[in-house]
Amino acid sequence: MSRLLHTLEKIASLLTKYIGLIIICFSVLAFFWRDGFAWTTNYTSVFLGVAMFGMGLTLTASDFREVVRQPRDVIIGILSQFLIMPIVAYLLCLVMHLPPEIAVGVILVGCCPGGTASNVMTFLARGDLPLSVTITSCTTLLAPVVTPFLIWVFAKQWVDISPVAMFVSIVEIVLLPIALGVVVHTVLGKKVEGFAAAMPLISVVAIALIVAAVVAATANKLLAVGPLVFLVVVLHNGFGYLFGYWTAKLLGLNLAKRKCLAIEVGMQNSGLGVALATTHFAAMPMAAVPSAVFSFWHNVSGPVSYTHLRAHE
């Protein structure tokens, strides 16, 4: 059994390292074989729920210990996550005069909590990993309330928003799967270690299928707006890294915490953005594209960012 767990962990590590390439492969397949991926468009929420269940399966009380040990740093991280990315998204939409569908999509991904990939990148950058895990966990648990409110604040000029409906959706596809994972882990303990080791593999496939679903559904329009969306996503992600780092520096956080905050702010739970777009803005199919592109791009820029941040040591 220990050998199997070790093998699963090695495969999971390898797939996580190359998730950007995996997403590209799935996207290309979905673009040229749309019928083969058409079924995925109805299951984006399920795929995200599976990934969130995996997160819950690995959560322990120690993941929140930094709230007690260094509450100021955790609060800085949470506020940075939920202020920097939505404001940058809104300003990019105005400055670049984005079409309503794209603008709503950019704001959607900007208002999402941090992505779990940020924990891996923080570790590789030799940042403050416990702080990263705590901030990701806290922003994810706060998302049902904070994310719908922020979307309503920043996107209401382009589209009608129902914060209550979004709250229910996020509870269903994020909070409940995480809670179920925590319960299963608490009740079964070591009996689920093998399954928990396999969850990163399942999560990588789930995220790739989420992106493929968007590509398959919007392939006809992607060639026309793809370069614009890619540009705004690159800028959004880059400004997230930059402002996250400088916020931490201005507030006197040490180098390890600056690295953590830069990566934590810049990397989003873009799968949630796709799920919300497909669920609540079905009449605006392109609204899911920025989140899908973000899923690919932040897994490419993440390794670049941690390499750059390690050079600061």
Buried (B, 14 or more C-beta within 10 A) or exposed (E): EEEEBEEBBEBBEEBBBBBBEBBBEBBEBBBEEBEEBEEBBEBBBBBBBBBBBBBBBBBEEEBBEBBEEBEEBBEBBBEBBBBBBBBBBBEBBEEBEBBBBBBBBBBBBBBBBBBBBBBBBBBBBBBBBBBBBBBBBBBBBBBBBBBBBBBBBBBEEBBEBEBEEBBEBBBBBBBBBBBBBBEBBEEEEEEBBEBBBBBBBBBBBBBBBBBBBBBBBBBEBBEEBBEBBBEBBBBBBBBBBBBBBBBBBEBEBEBBBBBBBBBBBBBBBBBBBBBBBBBBBEEBBBBBBBBBBBBBBBBBBBBEBBEBBEEEE
